[in-house]
Amino acid sequence: MRAQDLPSYTYRVFRDEPSGEYVAECQEIPGLSGIGETPAEAMAELQEAVVGWLEVIEGQGVPFPAPDTALRKTA
C-alpha cells in the first residue's frame, strides 16, 4: 500500500507549543501520530505510520476503519 492509496481519512496538524514540533493525527486511528519540524514532515511521518498500521491489520483480516464522513460534512 502506498500513501496515495490511503482511504480518505481525516487528518489534523497542530504545533505542540512545549516542543515547537508539529504533530499530525488521524481522526479514524486514535493514538497514531506523526511528528516533524514542519507540517509537511509531520504529515509524511503520519502517512507512513498509517500505511504500516493498515498493512498489519489487513494481514490479520481486520477491516480498515471507515472514514469519518460526519466531520467532512460539518467542515
N, C-alpha and C positions, 0 to 999 in steps of 0.2 A: 504494500500500500504506500502511496506517495501522499505528501501533504495536500496536493491539489485534488486528491480523491476523497478527502475527508467529507463526512456529512456536513450539512450546513448548521454547525453548532454556533452558539452564542458565546462570543469572547469579550473580555473586558481587560483593558490595560490601565494600570494606575501606578503612580510613583509612590514608593514606600519612603516616607519622609525620614525616618531614622537612618536608613542606609543610603538613601538617594538613588537606589536602583529601581528599575521598572519591573513590575510584576504583571504577568498575563495569566488569566484564569479562564477556564471553560465552564460555563454555567451547567452543562449537562454532565460533567465529570468532576464532582466536588473533590477537592484535595489535590488535584493535578494542576501544576503551575509551571511557568517558565520565568526565569529571571534574567535580566540583561541590563547593560548600561544605557540602552536606548529602547524605545517601544518596539522597534523592529526586531532587535535582538531577543527581547522577551517573547515576542510572538513566534519567532523562529524556533526558539527552545521549546515553547509550549507545543507547537505543531509536531515537533519531533517526538515529544513525550506522548502526545495523543496517538500518533501513528503506532508507536511501540505498544501502548496500552491496548489499542484496538486489535492489534495483531495477536496479543496474548489472549484476550477474551474470545476472539474468533477461533483460535486454536483449541479453546476449551468448549466450544459450541455455545457460548453465551451470546445472545443477540446484542447488537450495538444499542446504546441508549438512543431514543428518538430525539431529534432536535426539538427544542422548546419553542414551539411556534407562538405561544402566548406572548412571549417577550417581543417577538418581531412585530406583532400586531399593535402593540402599545408604543413602540419606539418611534 
